[in-house]
């Protein structure tokens, strides 16, 4: 058996086209162009690529994009000052601080002061709280993308056992929150580095989401035949991008699987654009 390949690239393009149309309508109705500001501190090569891709996607959807490139030596105080200015600037609807930040800056201190209305990454405690309560303001971009890909091959997730590998604030935790919300109704198990007998849990999963950041970690013996496998991981091995899932072997037994690249990654950006539009809408009405 060979798995259905879930095409994140094609799905994300459809979502981006739809967002582009919604942006055009919004601009026509309000005269306001949604504006996303990305703050990049330091010279991390992967971050620079992500930021460039975000800028391109914004422009293609008719969203204004500004990038603040700050030196790796930027102090926390200076970054806080910039965030305060962006919060106060009515021309700015969305603020995204690209992570990771250099060591001298405490990430949470920065994420905590971004205006919740402009927090397009949905990392602010107020937005996390709203998500926990099932009334999200912004959907977390990567988990939302995973859910959209799962829904493509499994329109009725209700009652399915979803196992998440990883409990980060960015992927694992919010992924679980999206899957257990009413209307989606999965039964969720979250695993992490202290989980015992991982394979016995993952092999019970109807839906397996891998977000641990270890190349080819999920092997075929950890996967239930016919399962939906969503690979969030982005790892560089010998100059090549690979996921957290051993794609060659797992695609032989899974029912459906996302590739890396071309799976979850493009969905993250597509959902960011949706959030930028939503932020502009919320602040304009
Ligand atoms: P983190 O490093 O923040 O979290 C990794 C999680 O995996 C932790 O909860 C950790 O457990 C768990 N873990 C690590 N080793 C094991 C193990 N051996 N067994 C079980 N669990 C383990 O990573 P992120 O969530 O930020 O990212 C995960 C991956 O997804 C990375 O490759 C990243 O590049 C990618 N990513 C991709 C995105 C996309 O758009 N496609 C967006 C964001 C991330 P513990 O908490 O106990 O340490």
Boltz pocket constraint, residues with backbone or C-beta under 6 A from the ligand:
constraints:
  - pocket:
      binder: B
      contacts: [[A, 142], [A, 165], [A, 166], [A, 167], [A, 168], [A, 169], [A, 170], [A, 171], [A, 172], [A, 191], [A, 192], [A, 193], [A, 194], [A, 195], [A, 198], [A, 210], [A, 211], [A, 212], [A, 213], [A, 214], [A, 231], [A, 232], [A, 233], [A, 234], [A, 235], [A, 264], [A, 265], [A, 266], [A, 268]]
      max_distance: 6.0
